[in-house]
């Protein structure tokens, strides 16, 4: 496996984190989005992050200079067509993702691996309209937030994925310090299937939006459960809208099985525009 050029499509929190990790591996990276402002913001955020890490002694000035030279923001039309790997990290919507991959399939070089960072949509569903050759070079690469720090990467083989490709990527990520895990192409894969109960039971415990109980649940999960973040803190970090989308997707994939059901509080939070850290308001305030 020889990865020299990578494109990340989607400049939100997840896409930015994935791009930052690849750049830190010495890989020439592009980050693309339909929103040019979002791309600029992602580049600025990465640069500030590297400056802070330099101040802490994690990177040298030379390394940071190289990182800044190896990341480029572009629009969707302007991406490398000869990239070794393209990872999609956009909205959790099957049709939007499928349309993107059909476009990438037509434009990218034959060697290019296409991957989705979906956390809940079956990989085979996203590959079904790709060309036959591309289907074998399509798979899921599900990173976790924050991607530069969290080591786990779920590698999901779709129905048509070349097994040797998945094996090679497993070895590649392992050599780069990630903790790869091979997963079946099933709703939520490993972590997000388990996580639905982490969030769902927390909602059922509080019953309604109650700041005191929210804080209690988070604190108990950290003090007793040993978690670094409680469920409500974690939802604020991920984005409550993203969490709701994933919950809904997994729930629908399991034919509305009650244990996976989204909670009305999630929907209310999204409708009121309180999405967590990115909007400065969620289950907690971040002003």
Secondary structure, 3 states (H helix, E strand, C coil): CCCCEEEEECCCHHHHHHHHHHHHCCCEEEEECCCHHHHHHHHHHHHHHHHHHHHCCCCCHHHHHHHHHHEEEECHHHCCCCCCEEEECCCCCHHHHHHHHHHHHHHCCCCCEEEECCCCCCHHHHHCCCCHHHHCCEEEEECCCCCCCCCEEEEEECCCCCHHHHHHHHHHHHHCCCEEEEECCCCCCCHHHHHHHHHHHHHHHHCCCCHHHHHHHHHHHHHCCCCCCCHHHHHHHHCHHHHHHHHHHHHHHCCCCHHHCCCHHHHHHHHCCCCEHHHCECCCECC
